[in-house]
Every structure is written in structure tokens, then in C-alpha cells.
Amino acid sequence: MKRLLLVGGLLALAGCGAREGLKPAPGQALPPAPFGATATPTPDDLLKPPVQTRPARSDDLIESTDKRRSDKFDLPPPN
């Protein structure tokens, strides 16, 4: 049983190693060039996310350092 799982896992892992470039499916073409573009984008260009989808990292996690008001409903648990 363990050997069967090991062989199945190795076969699944071996199937993940595609090393060829991306190509359109047979009989299919790349999407047309967007309106106003000078050239049709390549598959690599289509896979590259635009800058707007990857916002810059902000190290300042605290937006404001004002003290909080006291919360009269924040009571300790009863004994």
C-alpha cells in the first residue's frame, strides 16, 4: 500500500515539470491586440500582472496614534 502511494506520488510529481514555453491551443490564436495597442501581446506579457494588481508594501501599519476612548462595555469576565 505504501509503495503504491509512493509510486503514485512520484508520478504526480513528475507530471508537474513542464519546461516548454506557453503556446496557444492547436487551432486557436492569441487574443487580438487591445484597442490602441501597437502589437499583439505575447503569452509572457499576458501572464505578467500589471502594477495595479500588486500594490506596494507599506511598513506603516498604524494609521493613527490617537488614544482610544474608554469602552464601558469592555468588562472583565465574571468569576
N, CA, C and O atoms as a Maestro MAE file, in Angstrom:
{
 s_m_m2io_version
 :::
 2.0.0
}

f_m_ct {
 s_m_title
 :::
 protein
 m_atom[316] {
  # First column is atom index #
  i_m_mmod_type
  r_m_x_coord
  r_m_y_coord
  r_m_z_coord
  i_m_residue_number
  s_m_chain_name
  s_m_pdb_residue_name
  s_m_pdb_atom_name
  i_m_atomic_number
  :::
  1 25 0.828 -1.188 0.000 1 A "MET " " N  " 7
  2 3 0.000 0.000 0.000 1 A "MET " " CA " 6
  3 2 0.875 1.256 0.000 1 A "MET " " C  " 6
  4 15 0.607 2.217 -0.720 1 A "MET " " O  " 8
  5 25 1.932 1.225 0.827 2 A "LYS " " N  " 7
  6 3 2.823 2.383 0.884 2 A "LYS " " CA " 6
  7 2 3.566 2.561 -0.432 2 A "LYS " " C  " 6
  8 15 3.797 3.686 -0.876 2 A "LYS " " O  " 8
  9 25 3.937 1.454 -1.049 3 A "ARG " " N  " 7
  10 3 4.643 1.551 -2.329 3 A "ARG " " CA " 6
  11 2 3.737 2.142 -3.403 3 A "ARG " " C  " 6
  12 15 4.171 2.941 -4.233 3 A "ARG " " O  " 8
  13 25 2.475 1.736 -3.374 4 A "LEU " " N  " 7
  14 3 1.530 2.252 -4.356 4 A "LEU " " CA " 6
  15 2 1.355 3.763 -4.188 4 A "LEU " " C  " 6
  16 15 1.314 4.497 -5.175 4 A "LEU " " O  " 8
  17 25 1.253 4.221 -2.954 5 A "LEU " " N  " 7
  18 3 1.142 5.655 -2.701 5 A "LEU " " CA " 6
  19 2 2.418 6.389 -3.106 5 A "LEU " " C  " 6
  20 15 2.358 7.494 -3.646 5 A "LEU " " O  " 8
  21 25 3.569 5.777 -2.845 6 A "LEU " " N  " 7
  22 3 4.840 6.390 -3.212 6 A "LEU " " CA " 6
  23 2 4.968 6.512 -4.727 6 A "LEU " " C  " 6
  24 15 5.365 7.560 -5.238 6 A "LEU " " O  " 8
  25 25 4.633 5.442 -5.445 7 A "VAL " " N  " 7
  26 3 4.718 5.469 -6.906 7 A "VAL " " CA " 6
  27 2 3.720 6.479 -7.468 7 A "VAL " " C  " 6
  28 15 4.049 7.225 -8.390 7 A "VAL " " O  " 8
  29 25 2.508 6.510 -6.922 8 A "GLY " " N  " 7
  30 3 1.509 7.477 -7.382 8 A "GLY " " CA " 6
  31 2 1.958 8.906 -7.135 8 A "GLY " " C  " 6
  32 15 1.769 9.777 -7.985 8 A "GLY " " O  " 8
  33 25 2.554 9.149 -5.971 9 A "GLY " " N  " 7
  34 3 3.055 10.489 -5.667 9 A "GLY " " CA " 6
  35 2 4.183 10.899 -6.590 9 A "GLY " " C  " 6
  36 15 4.237 12.044 -7.040 9 A "GLY " " O  " 8
  37 25 5.085 9.970 -6.874 10 A "LEU " " N  " 7
  38 3 6.194 10.285 -7.781 10 A "LEU " " CA " 6
  39 2 5.703 10.550 -9.201 10 A "LEU " " C  " 6
  40 15 6.223 11.435 -9.881 10 A "LEU " " O  " 8
  41 25 4.710 9.793 -9.652 11 A "LEU " " N  " 7
  42 3 4.154 10.036 -10.986 11 A "LEU " " CA " 6
  43 2 3.454 11.393 -11.053 11 A "LEU " " C  " 6
  44 15 3.570 12.109 -12.048 11 A "LEU " " O  " 8
  45 25 2.738 11.736 -10.006 12 A "ALA " " N  " 7
  46 3 2.073 13.041 -9.980 12 A "ALA " " CA " 6
  47 2 3.103 14.166 -9.971 12 A "ALA " " C  " 6
  48 15 2.918 15.187 -10.634 12 A "ALA " " O  " 8
  49 25 4.175 13.981 -9.229 13 A "LEU " " N  " 7
  50 3 5.226 14.991 -9.170 13 A "LEU " " CA " 6
  51 2 5.950 15.111 -10.512 13 A "LEU " " C  " 6
  52 15 6.322 16.212 -10.917 13 A "LEU " " O  " 8
  53 25 6.149 14.000 -11.193 14 A "ALA " " N  " 7
  54 3 6.835 14.032 -12.485 14 A "ALA " " CA " 6
  55 2 5.987 14.739 -13.539 14 A "ALA " " C  " 6
  56 15 6.536 15.323 -14.474 14 A "ALA " " O  " 8
  57 25 4.678 14.701 -13.411 15 A "GLY " " N  " 7
  58 3 3.801 15.350 -14.378 15 A "GLY " " CA " 6
  59 2 3.769 16.855 -14.237 15 A "GLY " " C  " 6
  60 15 3.237 17.544 -15.109 15 A "GLY " " O  " 8
  61 25 4.323 17.381 -13.163 16 A "CYS " " N  " 7
  62 3 4.274 18.828 -12.922 16 A "CYS " " CA " 6
  63 2 5.416 19.576 -13.601 16 A "CYS " " C  " 6
  64 15 5.423 20.806 -13.580 16 A "CYS " " O  " 8
  65 25 6.357 18.900 -14.187 17 A "GLY " " N  " 7
  66 3 7.573 19.557 -14.652 17 A "GLY " " CA " 6
  67 2 7.561 19.984 -16.096 17 A "GLY " " C  " 6
  68 15 8.494 19.646 -16.825 17 A "GLY " " O  " 8
  69 25 6.563 20.706 -16.551 18 A "ALA " " N  " 7
  70 3 6.556 21.202 -17.923 18 A "ALA " " CA " 6
  71 2 7.626 22.279 -18.067 18 A "ALA " " C  " 6
  72 15 7.662 23.232 -17.289 18 A "ALA " " O  " 8
  73 25 8.491 22.127 -19.056 19 A "ARG " " N  " 7
  74 3 9.589 23.071 -19.232 19 A "ARG " " CA " 6
  75 2 9.499 23.829 -20.554 19 A "ARG " " C  " 6
  76 15 10.393 24.611 -20.878 19 A "ARG " " O  " 8
  77 25 8.454 23.614 -21.304 20 A "GLU " " N  " 7
  78 3 8.321 24.291 -22.589 20 A "GLU " " CA " 6
  79 2 7.601 25.620 -22.406 20 A "GLU " " C  " 6
  80 15 6.894 25.833 -21.421 20 A "GLU " " O  " 8
  81 25 7.794 26.499 -23.365 21 A "GLY " " N  " 7
  82 3 7.100 27.778 -23.326 21 A "GLY " " CA " 6
  83 2 5.608 27.604 -23.582 21 A "GLY " " C  " 6
  84 15 5.184 26.592 -24.139 21 A "GLY " " O  " 8
  85 25 4.824 28.577 -23.182 22 A "LEU " " N  " 7
  86 3 3.386 28.516 -23.389 22 A "LEU " " CA " 6
  87 2 3.057 28.828 -24.836 22 A "LEU " " C  " 6
  88 15 3.636 29.728 -25.443 22 A "LEU " " O  " 8
  89 25 2.121 28.069 -25.376 23 A "LYS " " N  " 7
  90 3 1.673 28.261 -26.746 23 A "LYS " " CA " 6
  91 2 0.152 28.192 -26.748 23 A "LYS " " C  " 6
  92 15 -0.434 27.556 -25.872 23 A "LYS " " O  " 8
  93 25 -0.500 28.836 -27.719 24 A "PRO " " N  " 7
  94 3 -1.953 28.701 -27.809 24 A "PRO " " CA " 6
  95 2 -2.329 27.258 -28.141 24 A "PRO " " C  " 6
  96 15 -1.536 26.517 -28.722 24 A "PRO " " O  " 8
  97 25 -3.530 26.878 -27.770 25 A "ALA " " N  " 7
  98 3 -4.016 25.532 -28.074 25 A "ALA " " CA " 6
  99 2 -4.057 25.346 -29.586 25 A "ALA " " C  " 6
  100 15 -4.213 26.322 -30.320 25 A "ALA " " O  " 8
  101 25 -3.919 24.106 -30.067 26 A "PRO " " N  " 7
  102 3 -3.956 23.868 -31.518 26 A "PRO " " CA " 6
  103 2 -5.272 24.367 -32.117 26 A "PRO " " C  " 6
  104 15 -6.352 24.080 -31.601 26 A "PRO " " O  " 8
  105 25 -5.164 25.106 -33.195 27 A "GLY " " N  " 7
  106 3 -6.335 25.656 -33.860 27 A "GLY " " CA " 6
  107 2 -6.819 26.965 -33.257 27 A "GLY " " C  " 6
  108 15 -7.769 27.561 -33.764 27 A "GLY " " O  " 8
  109 25 -6.194 27.417 -32.200 28 A "GLN " " N  " 7
  110 3 -6.591 28.665 -31.542 28 A "GLN " " CA " 6
  111 2 -5.494 29.709 -31.748 28 A "GLN " " C  " 6
  112 15 -4.323 29.368 -31.919 28 A "GLN " " O  " 8
  113 25 -5.878 30.963 -31.729 29 A "ALA " " N  " 7
  114 3 -4.914 32.057 -31.874 29 A "ALA " " CA " 6
  115 2 -4.877 32.849 -30.578 29 A "ALA " " C  " 6
  116 15 -5.756 32.717 -29.726 29 A "ALA " " O  " 8
  117 25 -3.861 33.663 -30.444 30 A "LEU " " N  " 7
  118 3 -3.792 34.554 -29.291 30 A "LEU " " CA " 6
  119 2 -4.924 35.575 -29.380 30 A "LEU " " C  " 6
  120 15 -5.429 35.838 -30.471 30 A "LEU " " O  " 8
  121 25 -5.324 36.146 -28.261 31 A "PRO " " N  " 7
  122 3 -6.369 37.174 -28.317 31 A "PRO " " CA " 6
  123 2 -5.914 38.355 -29.171 31 A "PRO " " C  " 6
  124 15 -4.715 38.608 -29.291 31 A "PRO " " O  " 8
  125 25 -6.860 39.076 -29.761 32 A "PRO " " N  " 7
  126 3 -6.464 40.228 -30.582 32 A "PRO " " CA " 6
  127 2 -5.823 41.309 -29.720 32 A "PRO " " C  " 6
  128 15 -5.984 41.346 -28.500 32 A "PRO " " O  " 8
  129 25 -5.098 42.177 -30.393 33 A "ALA " " N  " 7
  130 3 -4.431 43.268 -29.670 33 A "ALA " " CA " 6
  131 2 -5.479 44.182 -29.049 33 A "ALA " " C  " 6
  132 15 -6.504 44.456 -29.674 33 A "ALA " " O  " 8
  133 25 -5.240 44.660 -27.827 34 A "PRO " " N  " 7
  134 3 -6.183 45.589 -27.204 34 A "PRO " " CA " 6
  135 2 -6.299 46.878 -28.013 34 A "PRO " " C  " 6
  136 15 -5.403 47.231 -28.779 34 A "PRO " " O  " 8
  137 25 -7.418 47.568 -27.827 35 A "PHE " " N  " 7
  138 3 -7.657 48.819 -28.554 35 A "PHE " " CA " 6
  139 2 -6.561 49.822 -28.228 35 A "PHE " " C  " 6
  140 15 -6.311 50.111 -27.057 35 A "PHE " " O  " 8
  141 25 -5.921 50.342 -29.229 36 A "GLY " " N  " 7
  142 3 -4.873 51.339 -29.043 36 A "GLY " " CA " 6
  143 2 -3.482 50.748 -28.886 36 A "GLY " " C  " 6
  144 15 -2.506 51.497 -28.845 36 A "GLY " " O  " 8
  145 25 -3.358 49.425 -28.798 37 A "ALA " " N  " 7
  146 3 -2.037 48.808 -28.658 37 A "ALA " " CA " 6
  147 2 -1.372 48.728 -30.020 37 A "ALA " " C  " 6
  148 15 -2.043 48.601 -31.045 37 A "ALA " " O  " 8
  149 25 -0.052 48.805 -30.024 38 A "THR " " N  " 7
  150 3 0.676 48.754 -31.291 38 A "THR " " CA " 6
  151 2 0.973 47.328 -31.730 38 A "THR " " C  " 6
  152 15 1.212 47.087 -32.913 38 A "THR " " O  " 8
  153 25 0.962 46.374 -30.794 39 A "ALA " " N  " 7
  154 3 1.278 44.989 -31.139 39 A "ALA " " CA " 6
  155 2 0.431 44.042 -30.296 39 A "ALA " " C  " 6
  156 15 -0.065 44.409 -29.230 39 A "ALA " " O  " 8
  157 25 0.275 42.817 -30.794 40 A "THR " " N  " 7
  158 3 -0.435 41.791 -30.034 40 A "THR " " CA " 6
  159 2 0.466 41.314 -28.902 40 A "THR " " C  " 6
  160 15 1.630 40.997 -29.149 40 A "THR " " O  " 8
  161 25 -0.032 41.251 -27.667 41 A "PRO " " N  " 7
  162 3 0.815 40.816 -26.552 41 A "PRO " " CA " 6
  163 2 1.187 39.341 -26.672 41 A "PRO " " C  " 6
  164 15 0.409 38.531 -27.175 41 A "PRO " " O  " 8
  165 25 2.369 39.013 -26.209 42 A "THR " " N  " 7
  166 3 2.835 37.629 -26.202 42 A "THR " " CA " 6
  167 2 2.255 36.917 -24.981 42 A "THR " " C  " 6
  168 15 1.736 37.576 -24.081 42 A "THR " " O  " 8
  169 25 2.333 35.577 -24.932 43 A "PRO " " N  " 7
  170 3 1.841 34.871 -23.744 43 A "PRO " " CA " 6
  171 2 2.525 35.335 -22.459 43 A "PRO " " C  " 6
  172 15 1.877 35.427 -21.417 43 A "PRO " " O  " 8
  173 25 3.824 35.627 -22.521 44 A "ASP " " N  " 7
  174 3 4.517 36.109 -21.317 44 A "ASP " " CA " 6
  175 2 3.971 37.465 -20.874 44 A "ASP " " C  " 6
  176 15 3.836 37.724 -19.678 44 A "ASP " " O  " 8
  177 25 3.658 38.331 -21.842 45 A "ASP " " N  " 7
  178 3 3.084 39.635 -21.495 45 A "ASP " " CA " 6
  179 2 1.706 39.479 -20.862 45 A "ASP " " C  " 6
  180 15 1.352 40.220 -19.946 45 A "ASP " " O  " 8
  181 25 0.931 38.513 -21.351 46 A "LEU " " N  " 7
  182 3 -0.407 38.301 -20.803 46 A "LEU " " CA " 6
  183 2 -0.358 37.725 -19.396 46 A "LEU " " C  " 6
  184 15 -1.278 37.948 -18.610 46 A "LEU " " O  " 8
  185 25 0.694 36.992 -19.064 47 A "LEU " " N  " 7
  186 3 0.808 36.390 -17.736 47 A "LEU " " CA " 6
  187 2 1.403 37.340 -16.712 47 A "LEU " " C  " 6
  188 15 1.280 37.099 -15.511 47 A "LEU " " O  " 8
  189 25 2.040 38.406 -17.152 48 A "LYS " " N  " 7
  190 3 2.670 39.352 -16.231 48 A "LYS " " CA " 6
  191 2 1.595 40.255 -15.635 48 A "LYS " " C  " 6
  192 15 0.911 40.957 -16.381 48 A "LYS " " O  " 8
  193 25 1.422 40.260 -14.295 49 A "PRO " " N  " 7
  194 3 0.363 41.099 -13.713 49 A "PRO " " CA " 6
  195 2 0.725 42.576 -13.795 49 A "PRO " " C  " 6
  196 15 1.890 42.940 -13.634 49 A "PRO " " O  " 8
  197 25 -0.263 43.426 -14.044 50 A "PRO " " N  " 7
  198 3 0.021 44.858 -14.065 50 A "PRO " " CA " 6
  199 2 0.371 45.366 -12.668 50 A "PRO " " C  " 6
  200 15 0.101 44.704 -11.667 50 A "PRO " " O  " 8
  201 25 0.965 46.530 -12.620 51 A "VAL " " N  " 7
  202 3 1.426 47.089 -11.351 51 A "VAL " " CA " 6
  203 2 0.257 47.330 -10.404 51 A "VAL " " C  " 6
  204 15 0.419 47.205 -9.190 51 A "VAL " " O  " 8
  205 25 -0.903 47.668 -10.925 52 A "GLN " " N  " 7
  206 3 -2.051 47.950 -10.074 52 A "GLN " " CA " 6
  207 2 -2.519 46.726 -9.306 52 A "GLN " " C  " 6
  208 15 -3.116 46.875 -8.240 52 A "GLN " " O  " 8
  209 25 -2.273 45.527 -9.806 53 A "THR " " N  " 7
  210 3 -2.696 44.330 -9.083 53 A "THR " " CA " 6
  211 2 -1.707 43.952 -8.002 53 A "THR " " C  " 6
  212 15 -2.026 43.129 -7.142 53 A "THR " " O  " 8
  213 25 -0.522 44.525 -8.019 54 A "ARG " " N  " 7
  214 3 0.474 44.259 -6.983 54 A "ARG " " CA " 6
  215 2 0.802 45.566 -6.277 54 A "ARG " " C  " 6
  216 15 1.786 46.221 -6.623 54 A "ARG " " O  " 8
  217 25 0.002 45.954 -5.302 55 A "PRO " " N  " 7
  218 3 0.275 47.229 -4.639 55 A "PRO " " CA " 6
  219 2 1.586 47.197 -3.876 55 A "PRO " " C  " 6
  220 15 2.070 46.137 -3.479 55 A "PRO " " O  " 8
  221 25 2.142 48.364 -3.684 56 A "ALA " " N  " 7
  222 3 3.406 48.475 -2.959 56 A "ALA " " CA " 6
  223 2 3.197 48.115 -1.499 56 A "ALA " " C  " 6
  224 15 2.118 48.332 -0.947 56 A "ALA " " O  " 8
  225 25 4.214 47.571 -0.886 57 A "ARG " " N  " 7
  226 3 4.137 47.180 0.515 57 A "ARG " " CA " 6
  227 2 4.290 48.415 1.389 57 A "ARG " " C  " 6
  228 15 5.102 49.297 1.112 57 A "ARG " " O  " 8
  229 25 3.507 48.458 2.430 58 A "SER " " N  " 7
  230 3 3.579 49.574 3.357 58 A "SER " " CA " 6
  231 2 4.023 49.049 4.712 58 A "SER " " C  " 6
  232 15 3.397 48.143 5.263 58 A "SER " " O  " 8
  233 25 5.087 49.604 5.249 59 A "ASP " " N  " 7
  234 3 5.579 49.180 6.555 59 A "ASP " " CA " 6
  235 2 4.864 49.892 7.693 59 A "ASP " " C  " 6
  236 15 4.952 49.463 8.844 59 A "ASP " " O  " 8
  237 25 4.167 50.962 7.388 60 A "ASP " " N  " 7
  238 3 3.479 51.720 8.424 60 A "ASP " " CA " 6
  239 2 2.100 51.103 8.645 60 A "ASP " " C  " 6
  240 15 1.145 51.436 7.943 60 A "ASP " " O  " 8
  241 25 2.001 50.203 9.622 61 A "LEU " " N  " 7
  242 3 0.746 49.517 9.874 61 A "LEU " " CA " 6
  243 2 -0.206 50.347 10.719 61 A "LEU " " C  " 6
  244 15 -1.418 50.142 10.662 61 A "LEU " " O  " 8
  245 25 0.316 51.268 11.493 62 A "ILE " " N  " 7
  246 3 -0.522 52.095 12.346 62 A "ILE " " CA " 6
  247 2 -0.849 53.372 11.583 62 A "ILE " " C  " 6
  248 15 0.036 54.168 11.269 62 A "ILE " " O  " 8
  249 25 -2.121 53.554 11.292 63 A "GLU " " N  " 7
  250 3 -2.540 54.741 10.551 63 A "GLU " " CA " 6
  251 2 -2.535 55.982 11.437 63 A "GLU " " C  " 6
  252 15 -2.075 57.046 11.022 63 A "GLU " " O  " 8
  253 25 -3.042 55.845 12.644 64 A "SER " " N  " 7
  254 3 -3.052 56.993 13.548 64 A "SER " " CA " 6
  255 2 -2.672 56.511 14.945 64 A "SER " " C  " 6
  256 15 -2.955 55.373 15.320 64 A "SER " " O  " 8
  257 25 -2.040 57.376 15.693 65 A "THR " " N  " 7
  258 3 -1.581 57.001 17.031 65 A "THR " " CA " 6
  259 2 -2.411 57.674 18.109 65 A "THR " " C  " 6
  260 15 -1.942 57.857 19.232 65 A "THR " " O  " 8
  261 25 -3.637 58.041 17.778 66 A "ASP " " N  " 7
  262 3 -4.510 58.658 18.776 66 A "ASP " " CA " 6
  263 2 -4.910 57.626 19.821 66 A "ASP " " C  " 6
  264 15 -5.041 56.439 19.524 66 A "ASP " " O  " 8
  265 25 -5.103 58.096 21.049 67 A "LYS " " N  " 7
  266 3 -5.544 57.200 22.109 67 A "LYS " " CA " 6
  267 2 -7.011 56.858 21.898 67 A "LYS " " C  " 6
  268 15 -7.794 57.680 21.422 67 A "LYS " " O  " 8
  269 25 -7.365 55.641 22.257 68 A "ARG " " N  " 7
  270 3 -8.742 55.199 22.133 68 A "ARG " " CA " 6
  271 2 -9.582 55.718 23.290 68 A "ARG " " C  " 6
  272 15 -9.085 55.954 24.391 68 A "ARG " " O  " 8
  273 25 -10.853 55.887 23.011 69 A "ARG " " N  " 7
  274 3 -11.775 56.230 24.085 69 A "ARG " " CA " 6
  275 2 -11.962 55.005 24.971 69 A "ARG " " C  " 6
  276 15 -11.779 53.873 24.523 69 A "ARG " " O  " 8
  277 25 -12.320 55.231 26.206 70 A "SER " " N  " 7
  278 3 -12.585 54.095 27.082 70 A "SER " " CA " 6
  279 2 -13.903 53.454 26.657 70 A "SER " " C  " 6
  280 15 -14.861 54.138 26.296 70 A "SER " " O  " 8
  281 25 -13.924 52.147 26.709 71 A "ASP " " N  " 7
  282 3 -15.107 51.394 26.320 71 A "ASP " " CA " 6
  283 2 -15.769 50.866 27.578 71 A "ASP " " C  " 6
  284 15 -15.223 49.979 28.234 71 A "ASP " " O  " 8
  285 25 -16.935 51.393 27.930 72 A "LYS " " N  " 7
  286 3 -17.570 50.983 29.174 72 A "LYS " " CA " 6
  287 2 -18.167 49.581 29.075 72 A "LYS " " C  " 6
  288 15 -18.557 49.016 30.097 72 A "LYS " " O  " 8
  289 25 -18.249 49.005 27.875 73 A "PHE " " N  " 7
  290 3 -18.759 47.649 27.720 73 A "PHE " " CA " 6
  291 2 -17.640 46.613 27.697 73 A "PHE " " C  " 6
  292 15 -17.918 45.415 27.634 73 A "PHE " " O  " 8
  293 25 -16.401 47.040 27.746 74 A "ASP " " N  " 7
  294 3 -15.262 46.120 27.766 74 A "ASP " " CA " 6
  295 2 -14.996 45.728 29.216 74 A "ASP " " C  " 6
  296 15 -14.099 46.268 29.862 74 A "ASP " " O  " 8
  297 25 -15.784 44.785 29.715 75 A "LEU " " N  " 7
  298 3 -15.720 44.374 31.113 75 A "LEU " " CA " 6
  299 2 -14.940 43.075 31.245 75 A "LEU " " C  " 6
  300 15 -14.907 42.282 30.304 75 A "LEU " " O  " 8
  301 25 -14.310 42.840 32.398 76 A "PRO " " N  " 7
  302 3 -13.635 41.561 32.601 76 A "PRO " " CA " 6
  303 2 -14.674 40.447 32.735 76 A "PRO " " C  " 6
  304 15 -15.817 40.709 33.108 76 A "PRO " " O  " 8
  305 25 -14.287 39.215 32.434 77 A "PRO " " N  " 7
  306 3 -15.246 38.112 32.545 77 A "PRO " " CA " 6
  307 2 -15.642 37.879 34.004 77 A "PRO " " C  " 6
  308 15 -14.840 38.110 34.909 77 A "PRO " " O  " 8
  309 25 -16.879 37.423 34.233 78 A "PRO " " N  " 7
  310 3 -17.293 37.153 35.613 78 A "PRO " " CA " 6
  311 2 -16.577 35.922 36.148 78 A "PRO " " C  " 6
  312 15 -16.183 35.040 35.385 78 A "PRO " " O  " 8
  313 25 -16.412 35.872 37.472 79 A "ASN " " N  " 7
  314 3 -15.740 34.721 38.100 79 A "ASN " " CA " 6
  315 2 -16.653 33.568 38.276 79 A "ASN " " C  " 6
  316 15 -16.242 32.527 38.789 79 A "ASN " " O  " 8
  :::
 }
 m_bond[315] {
  # First column is bond index #
  i_m_from
  i_m_to
  i_m_order
  :::
  1 1 2 1
  2 2 3 1
  3 3 4 2
  4 3 5 1
  5 5 6 1
  6 6 7 1
  7 7 8 2
  8 7 9 1
  9 9 10 1
  10 10 11 1
  11 11 12 2
  12 11 13 1
  13 13 14 1
  14 14 15 1
  15 15 16 2
  16 15 17 1
  17 17 18 1
  18 18 19 1
  19 19 20 2
  20 19 21 1
  21 21 22 1
  22 22 23 1
  23 23 24 2
  24 23 25 1
  25 25 26 1
  26 26 27 1
  27 27 28 2
  28 27 29 1
  29 29 30 1
  30 30 31 1
  31 31 32 2
  32 31 33 1
  33 33 34 1
  34 34 35 1
  35 35 36 2
  36 35 37 1
  37 37 38 1
  38 38 39 1
  39 39 40 2
  40 39 41 1
  41 41 42 1
  42 42 43 1
  43 43 44 2
  44 43 45 1
  45 45 46 1
  46 46 47 1
  47 47 48 2
  48 47 49 1
  49 49 50 1
  50 50 51 1
  51 51 52 2
  52 51 53 1
  53 53 54 1
  54 54 55 1
  55 55 56 2
  56 55 57 1
  57 57 58 1
  58 58 59 1
  59 59 60 2
  60 59 61 1
  61 61 62 1
  62 62 63 1
  63 63 64 2
  64 63 65 1
  65 65 66 1
  66 66 67 1
  67 67 68 2
  68 67 69 1
  69 69 70 1
  70 70 71 1
  71 71 72 2
  72 71 73 1
  73 73 74 1
  74 74 75 1
  75 75 76 2
  76 75 77 1
  77 77 78 1
  78 78 79 1
  79 79 80 2
  80 79 81 1
  81 81 82 1
  82 82 83 1
  83 83 84 2
  84 83 85 1
  85 85 86 1
  86 86 87 1
  87 87 88 2
  88 87 89 1
  89 89 90 1
  90 90 91 1
  91 91 92 2
  92 91 93 1
  93 93 94 1
  94 94 95 1
  95 95 96 2
  96 95 97 1
  97 97 98 1
  98 98 99 1
  99 99 100 2
  100 99 101 1
  101 101 102 1
  102 102 103 1
  103 103 104 2
  104 103 105 1
  105 105 106 1
  106 106 107 1
  107 107 108 2
  108 107 109 1
  109 109 110 1
  110 110 111 1
  111 111 112 2
  112 111 113 1
  113 113 114 1
  114 114 115 1
  115 115 116 2
  116 115 117 1
  117 117 118 1
  118 118 119 1
  119 119 120 2
  120 119 121 1
  121 121 122 1
  122 122 123 1
  123 123 124 2
  124 123 125 1
  125 125 126 1
  126 126 127 1
  127 127 128 2
  128 127 129 1
  129 129 130 1
  130 130 131 1
  131 131 132 2
  132 131 133 1
  133 133 134 1
  134 134 135 1
  135 135 136 2
  136 135 137 1
  137 137 138 1
  138 138 139 1
  139 139 140 2
  140 139 141 1
  141 141 142 1
  142 142 143 1
  143 143 144 2
  144 143 145 1
  145 145 146 1
  146 146 147 1
  147 147 148 2
  148 147 149 1
  149 149 150 1
  150 150 151 1
  151 151 152 2
  152 151 153 1
  153 153 154 1
  154 154 155 1
  155 155 156 2
  156 155 157 1
  157 157 158 1
  158 158 159 1
  159 159 160 2
  160 159 161 1
  161 161 162 1
  162 162 163 1
  163 163 164 2
  164 163 165 1
  165 165 166 1
  166 166 167 1
  167 167 168 2
  168 167 169 1
  169 169 170 1
  170 170 171 1
  171 171 172 2
  172 171 173 1
  173 173 174 1
  174 174 175 1
  175 175 176 2
  176 175 177 1
  177 177 178 1
  178 178 179 1
  179 179 180 2
  180 179 181 1
  181 181 182 1
  182 182 183 1
  183 183 184 2
  184 183 185 1
  185 185 186 1
  186 186 187 1
  187 187 188 2
  188 187 189 1
  189 189 190 1
  190 190 191 1
  191 191 192 2
  192 191 193 1
  193 193 194 1
  194 194 195 1
  195 195 196 2
  196 195 197 1
  197 197 198 1
  198 198 199 1
  199 199 200 2
  200 199 201 1
  201 201 202 1
  202 202 203 1
  203 203 204 2
  204 203 205 1
  205 205 206 1
  206 206 207 1
  207 207 208 2
  208 207 209 1
  209 209 210 1
  210 210 211 1
  211 211 212 2
  212 211 213 1
  213 213 214 1
  214 214 215 1
  215 215 216 2
  216 215 217 1
  217 217 218 1
  218 218 219 1
  219 219 220 2
  220 219 221 1
  221 221 222 1
  222 222 223 1
  223 223 224 2
  224 223 225 1
  225 225 226 1
  226 226 227 1
  227 227 228 2
  228 227 229 1
  229 229 230 1
  230 230 231 1
  231 231 232 2
  232 231 233 1
  233 233 234 1
  234 234 235 1
  235 235 236 2
  236 235 237 1
  237 237 238 1
  238 238 239 1
  239 239 240 2
  240 239 241 1
  241 241 242 1
  242 242 243 1
  243 243 244 2
  244 243 245 1
  245 245 246 1
  246 246 247 1
  247 247 248 2
  248 247 249 1
  249 249 250 1
  250 250 251 1
  251 251 252 2
  252 251 253 1
  253 253 254 1
  254 254 255 1
  255 255 256 2
  256 255 257 1
  257 257 258 1
  258 258 259 1
  259 259 260 2
  260 259 261 1
  261 261 262 1
  262 262 263 1
  263 263 264 2
  264 263 265 1
  265 265 266 1
  266 266 267 1
  267 267 268 2
  268 267 269 1
  269 269 270 1
  270 270 271 1
  271 271 272 2
  272 271 273 1
  273 273 274 1
  274 274 275 1
  275 275 276 2
  276 275 277 1
  277 277 278 1
  278 278 279 1
  279 279 280 2
  280 279 281 1
  281 281 282 1
  282 282 283 1
  283 283 284 2
  284 283 285 1
  285 285 286 1
  286 286 287 1
  287 287 288 2
  288 287 289 1
  289 289 290 1
  290 290 291 1
  291 291 292 2
  292 291 293 1
  293 293 294 1
  294 294 295 1
  295 295 296 2
  296 295 297 1
  297 297 298 1
  298 298 299 1
  299 299 300 2
  300 299 301 1
  301 301 302 1
  302 302 303 1
  303 303 304 2
  304 303 305 1
  305 305 306 1
  306 306 307 1
  307 307 308 2
  308 307 309 1
  309 309 310 1
  310 310 311 1
  311 311 312 2
  312 311 313 1
  313 313 314 1
  314 314 315 1
  315 315 316 2
  :::
 }
}
